[in-house]
Amino acid sequence: MRILIAEDDFASRKFMMRFLSQYGECDITVDGLEAVDAFLMALDSGEGYDLVCLDIMMPALDGYQTLKAIRDIEKERGIPEEKRSKIVMTTALNEGRNVTKAFELGCVAYAGKPIDQEKFENVLRKLELIP
């Protein structure tokens, strides 16, 4: 599995990398703009991401803008819905309006921080990314 982690907080990046690297190859970006660039480069090389984890509060582009940009790229390139990256929002913003907005923009799951590893693994199983 190929995983893109977009997280501006060092401690959160380190945790996500350590946790998710057991499931696949991880690339890390520190803001939304870098995440969109990495996503495009991966598609151009024929090795798109299976999973994208996005923080919402990031510089350059926030998680919502990044999510929208990724979904727009997938649509423009004609990637069928079942082949699109699974995007999980990983954030401390747990208010209902934030969750609703993320799902409206195309995320498939929403994980509040601090990340509970067991719950996150259950999400990955439901998304059929891990056995």
Secondary structure, 3 states (H helix, E strand, C coil): CEEEEECCCHHHHHHHHHHHCCCCEEEEECCHHHHHHHHHHHHHCCCCCCEEEECCCCCCCCHHHHHHHHHHHHHHCCCCHHHCCEEEEEECCCCHHHHHHHHHHCCCEEEECCCCHHHHHHHHHHCCCCC
